[in-house]
């Protein structure tokens, strides 16, 4: 698509998937784009994400489908294992949007692919963050931590679930739903016992262990538990000590993962929190990705929604270049059904997914067996279909 010359200026805060998608499509449709990122440099690494549903079409329109597919993690399927590592059930994986999606990549690899294919002229300011926002009638002025200021026609806030800029601007309109689940992510050395499947282990005490292959010769690991201590306020050493205590008798690969985390340089802790908001825009400020609607890994599809949001936002801004409020409203109206669908978690899902007792674990294992049976496998496969819609993406003007 030929770029359109324009004097419209946008500031995008956040350089992960939502921010990069917004920067890509705004630049493609003629905006001058500056991206602010608080990290000192682009952040590689991270855990598995996937591109599903309508986001696959967005990736195709970016001409990046094959480039992202080439970054596949090598994962071929998903199995539930017992304490000995034996497979007790296998999740159905037919089609592109199974538990292991066709486009299964690492967050950093997906973001890097978009970054490497951005249109020319997108400016990055690393090591900075927004300190103040003056949202005026004719423009929005952003003051950064370096003391400088930027004037723009639009501010896109894509800072993630704990966005300080979102909280500053939207205040009480931000609703947080704590799920009571802690997840600890990290990269550990690959061993001969690892294979090309996502191996998922659940045990008593509301504890899970996940091991997933990657395309970098290592293994991505997750320790996840419910209704326990929130470790996010502790320093790394104390958090890992408490984690080791919690998983001391968990079995399977717990000790290996804990030893690996102790040496890993990319351990990340998160206390799962959904973000729910009645509106994602105010004045000349608009939210994209987890800053507006964090769905958490329990809902899934966060990367797909983030990728889609950048396209939909730019499309409606291009369709209605002279009416910013209308364009932002139409963006919200198009994205809302996708987000609402993913955020509706079944009541009590955390109790079922994270059984505390032997009886609860037995019930969970029985349910897994039934759910993955040949009779119910087609229904189970639909549970992973997120960011799926019968609606067409809004068209960009020629």
N, C-alpha and C positions, 0 to 999 in steps of 0.2 A: 504494500500500500504506500502511495506517495505521501510524504509528510506535508502537512498544511502549515504555512507560515502563520504565526499568531503571536500576539504580545501577552497572552494569558500566562500567568505565572502560578506555579503550585509549589508548596513546600510539603514534602512527605516526611513524617517522623517515624523512623523504624525501617531497617533494611533487611527484614526477613521476607517471607513469601508474600504476605499481603502488601507490604510496602513496595517491594520490587515489582509486583504485578501492577500496582497502581502507577508506579513510575514508568513502567514499560508502556502501558496503554495511554497514559496522558501524553507522554512524549510522542508516541505514534500518531496521536490526534492533534499535535501542534502546540502543546503546552511547553513552556520552559520549566524544567523540573529541577529542584534542589532537594536532595535526600539528606536528612540529619540522622545520624546514628551514634548512640552514646558509647558503643564499643570502640576501642581504638583502631580497629581494622575489621574487615569483613570476617564474619564468624562462620568457619567451616564446622564440620562435625555434626553431632546431634543424632537423634534416633530415627527410626523408620517413620516415614509418612507415605501417603499414597495419593494418587490422583484418580478420582472416581467420578462417575456420573457426568454431569454437564461440564465439569472441569476438564475432562478429556477433550471436549470440543474447544474449550478456551486454549488449551495447549496446542491443538491443531492449528487454530487461527494465529498462534504465535510462531508457527512453523518450528516448534520445538518438541513435537511428539517423539520423533525418533531419537533426538538428542537426550531426552529424559529417559526413554526406554533403555538406551545404551548404558545408563547409570544404575540399572537394576541391581538390587542387593544380592541377587542369586537365590533368594528364598523361593521355594517351590510349593509350599503348603504349610498347613497348621495342624499340629497334633497336641492332644492333651496326654500328659504322661503321669505315671505314678512315682512313688519314692525311689524305685529302682531304675527309673528312666524308661520303662516299658510303655509303649503306646496303649492307652486304654480307649481312645476315641480319636477320630480324625474329622476335622471340620470340612464340609464340602467346599471345593475350590473351583468349580466349573465357572467359566465366564470370566470377564475382565475385572469384575468387582467382588471377587470372593474375599475371604479373610486375608489371604495373601493376594493382593491385587496384581493385575498385569503391570501396572506402573507403580511398583514398590521400590522406593528410593530412600536415601537418607536425606534428612532435612537440609543439611549443608550442601549436598550434591544438587538437589533441586534448586535451591536458592542460587548456587554458583552458576548453574546453567542459565538461569534467567539473567543474572548479572552480566555474564559474558556476552549476552545477545541484546543488551539494552540498546535502543537507538542512540546515536551520537548526541552529545550535548547535555546528558544528565549529569549534574554536578553532585558529588558526595562530600559531606563534611563529617568525618569520623571524629570520635572523641568529644562530641558535643551533645547536649540535650536541651530541651526547651525549658526555660525558666519562667517565661511569662508570655501571655497571648493577649493582644488588644484587637478584638474583633469589631471592626468598624463597618460603616455603611458601604464604603467604597473599596476597602481592602482589609486584610488581616495582617497585623504586624507581630512577628515572632521574635522574641528576645532569647538568645541562647546563652549557655553557660560560659561561653568565651567573652561575653559582653557585647557581641555584635547583634545586629537586628536584620531581619529579612521582611520585606513587604511582598505580599502575594495576593492573588485573587481567591486562593483556596488553600486551606490547611487540611491535609489528610493525616489523621492520627492512626498509625498502625504499630503501636508500641507493645502490643501483647496484653495479656490478661491483667497485669498490674500496672497499667499505664497511668503515670502521674499526670500527664497532660489531660487525659480524659477526665480524671477525677477533679482536676482544677476547673475544667470548663463545665462539666455536666453535674458535678456534686451529688446531691441526693437522688438524682435520676439514675444513678448506677446501683443496680441490685445485684448483690453477691449471694450465690447459693453454695454454701460449703457442703461438699459431698462426704467429708470425713475420711477421705482416702489419701494416703501419702504414697508417692511413687518416687523411686530413686533410680536414675538412669546412669549408665556408664559404659565405657568400652573396655573389654578385657581381652587377654590373649586367647587366640583360637587354639583348640586342642584337637587331637585325633578323634575324640568322641563326638565332636560337633558335626552336624550334617547340614543339609540344605533346607531344613524345615524350621519353622517357628515352633519351639517346644515350650509348652505352657504347663506349669505345675501349681496345684492348689493344695494347701494343707490347713490343718486346724489353726486356731488363733487368728483367723482372717488374714492369712499370708499367701502370697503368690510369688513365683519365680519364673521369669521369662528369659529364654535365650534365643537369639535370632542371628542368622548369618549376615555378613555384609560383604561388599565387593572390595574391601580394603585389606583382607587377610586377617581380620579380627572378628570378635563376636560382640554384639550389642546385648547388654544384660539389663534387666529391670527387676527390682525388688519392690513389691507393692503390698500394702496392708491397709486394713480398715479399722476404724475406731481405736486408734492408738495415738501415741504422742506425736505432736507436730514438731518435726525436726528442723523446719526451715529457718527458725531463728537462731539455731546453734552454729558454731563454727564447724568446719569440715571434720576436724578430728573428733570432736564430741559427738557429732551426728553419726559418724561411722561407728563409734564405740557403742552408742545406744542401738544402732541398727544390728550390730553383731550380737548384742544381748538378746534382742527380739528374735533373731533368726538362729539362735544357738542350737535348737533342737528341731529345726525345720526340715532337715534331711535334703535329699537329692543333691543339687549343686550349690547349696547355700554357702558352704565354706569357700568353695572356689570363687564364687561371685564376690564375696566379702573381701577375700584376699586380693582379687583383681581390682576392686574399687579402691583399696588402700594404695595401689600403685598407679591408678588411672589419673590422667590430668583433665578429664572432662566429666567428672561426676556432677550430676545435677539433681537437686531435690525439688519436689513440687507437692504442695497440698492442693488437691484438685478443687477448683472453684469455678462454677459457671458464672458468666456475666450475662445478665438479662437487662435489656433496656427497652423502653417504649419508643425511643427515637434514637437514631444514629447520626443526626445532624442538628446543628444549631448555628444559625448565622452562616458564616463562611467556613465552618469547621465540620468535617465529616469523619466518621470512624470506619475502619476497615479491619477485617480479621478478628483475632481474639480480643482486641481492645473493645470491640462492640458487642461480641456475642460468643465468648469462649465456650466451646461445647465440651471441652476436656476429652481425654482419650476414652472415657466411658461412652461418650456419644459417637466419637470418631468423625472423620471427615473434615477436620479443622483445616488441613492444608488445601483440600479441594475448595472449601468455602472461601478461603483466603485468596486463592488463585482466581476464582470466579469473580470475587468482589471488585478486583482491580479493573477487569474488563467491563463489567456492568456499569460501574461508576463512570468510566471514561466514555462509554457509549452514550449514556444519557446526557452527559455534559456536552458531547458533540452534537447530539440531536437538538438540544435546546441551549445553544451557546449564550443566548441573551437572557435566560431565565434560570439563574442558579437555584433558587428555592424549589422550583418545579423539577429540575433535573435531579436534585438530591432526594426529593420525595419519591420520584419514580425509581431511583436506585434502591431506596429502602423497600418500596412496595414489591419490587422484583425479587430481592434477596430474602425478604422476610419468611416466605413459606419454606424455603430450604433450611433456614436456621431453626425455625420453630419445630420442624420435623425431627431434627437431630437432637434438640434440647429436651424433648419429651422422653425422659428416661422412665422405664417401668417402676412403679412404686416398690420400694424395698429392694431394689436391684443390688444395693451394696451388701445386704444381708445374704442374698443368694450367691452373689459372686464371690463373697469373702466369708465362708462359713467359719464360725468360731468353735464349734463342737464336733465330736466324732459323728454324732447323729446328723448334724447339718452337712458335714462333708459327705456322708453316705448318700444323703438325699440329693446333693449336688451331683455326685458321680452317676447316680441312677438317672437323673434328668439329662445329663450329658449323653448318656447311652441312648436314651429315647430320642433326643433332639437330633442326634447324628445318624439315626437309623435310616435305611433306604426310604422308608415311608415318609419321614418328615424332612429329609435332607433338602428337598426343593424349598420348603418353607424356611428352613434354617439359613439357606443361602441368601434369601431376601433380606435377612437381618443386617447384612453388611452393605446393603445398597443405600448409600447416603449421597447427598448432593445430586439426587436423581429427580428429573422433572420432565413432564411432557411439553413444557413450554419451550419455545425457541429462544435462543439468546437474542437480545436486542441487536439490530444491525448497526454497524458503523456507517455513517454517510460516505458516499463515494468521494 
